[in-house]
Amino acid sequence: MRMQAPTSKSDSFMTHSEFELESNPNAINEVENIIDEFNRKLKFKEDVFGNIMVAVTEAVNNAIYHGNAGNQQKKVHLCFDLSSSYKLIVKVRDEGPGFDIDNLPDPTAPENIDKPGGRGVFLMRHLSDDLFFNKEGREAVMTFNI
């Protein structure tokens, strides 16, 4: 659920928007609606739209379930910035303890292929044009060339 309305530097073109989401599964539906709204305004290419949708919902899902451990007292912070060079920068930050990005198991390793989870960061990395995590592992920054 969106707790804070988007802010925009321009009425006709969203260049900066911030959202605060509750740590519950319903937040994923809200994220999908936010991305749909950006798509209506910015008219992403179909493949770019799909990449943004999957990568951002994966990041928010990870923030809810892994970062905040489903604690509904903690929030997920979502920020969209559109650069002048036609790049969409999406930041997803949780309020959890963080994690070590260098110690994630490889989901493509034979011992992990049949595991039902563990592919979120892998998808984010492959669907975004750039992915960065802050040193605490509490914020993912994804860049998409639009």
N, C-alpha and C positions, 0 to 999 in steps of 0.2 A: 504494500500500500504506500502510496506517495504521501509523505508527511509535509513536504515543502514544495510549493509551486515552482516551476522553472523560472529562472531569471534569464533575461535576454538583453543583449546590448543593442539589438536592432529589432524593430517591430516586424519587419518584413522578412528577415533572414536570421534564423537562430545561430548565433556564433558562440554562445556560452549558456549552458543550462546545467543546473545542479538539482539533485534529488536526494532525499533521505528516505530510505526504505526500511520497513520493519523486517526483522529476521524471521520470516515465516514463508511457507511455500507460495502464498498468494502474491508475494512480491515479484515472482517470475512473470506472472500475467501482466503486472503493471509495467515491468521492463519491456515486455513484448509490445505493449501499447505505446510506450514512449518511442521505441525504435520505429514502429509503424508510423507514428506522427512525423518523425524526422524524415522517413522515406517519402511521405506525402509532400513534404516541403522541399526536400533536396533531390528527390528522384534518383536514387542510387541505381546503378546497373544491377540487374537481377542477381548475378553471382556475388557482387559486393554486399548487397542487402542480406543475402543468405549468410555470408561470412560474418557480418556484423551481428546478426540475430543470434547465431549459434555461439560465437565467441563471447559476446557480452552476457548472454543468459548463463553460459557456463561459469563465467567469472562471478556473477551474482550468486549463483547456486553454491559455488565453492565458498564464497564469503559467508553465506547463511549457515551452511552445514558444517564446514570445516573451520573457518575463521571464527565465527561467532558461536559455533557449536549449538546452533538452534536456539540460543538464548534470546528470547523476544525482548529483553531489556536492552539488548545491543542493536545498533543500527548498521545498515550498509549504506555507504555514501557513494553516489554515482554522479559523475561529471562528464559532460560532453563539450568539447571545444572544436570549433571548425576553424582551421588555419586558412590564411590567405592563399596557401599553396594547395588547396583542395585536399587537405588531409583532415580526417576526423580522428580526434584524440579522445579516447574514452578511458576514464579512471574509475576503478572500482576499489573501494577501501572498506575494510571491516574493522571492528573494534576488538578483535581477538588478540591472542599472544603472538601471532605470526608463525612463519614456518621457514625452513631452509630450502630454498628452491634447488640447491645443488644436490639434495639428498632425496629427490623424488624417484620412485622406481620407474623404469622405462616400461610403458604400457605395451610396447611392441616386442619386448623380450619374451621368449617362449614360455617362461614360467608365469607370465602375467596376461597372456593372450585371453585366457578363459575367465579372468576375473571380471566381475560386473562393473567395477568402478575404476578410478585412477586414470581417466583419459581427459579430464577437464583441461589441465594445463597444456597437454599435448595438442588438443584441439585449438585452444587459444593461440598457441605458438604457430600452428600451421594455417590458421584462418586469418590471422591479422598480418599486416605487413611488417609490424615490429611489436615486440612484447618486452616489457621491462617490469621487474618487481623491485620495490624499494628494499633496502637492506634488511628490514625487519620482516619482510614477507607479508605485510598487511595491506599493500596496495599494488594492484596490477595496472599498468599503463599500456594500452593497446593503441596502435596507430593503424588506420585504414586509409589507403589511397582511394579517394572517391572521384 
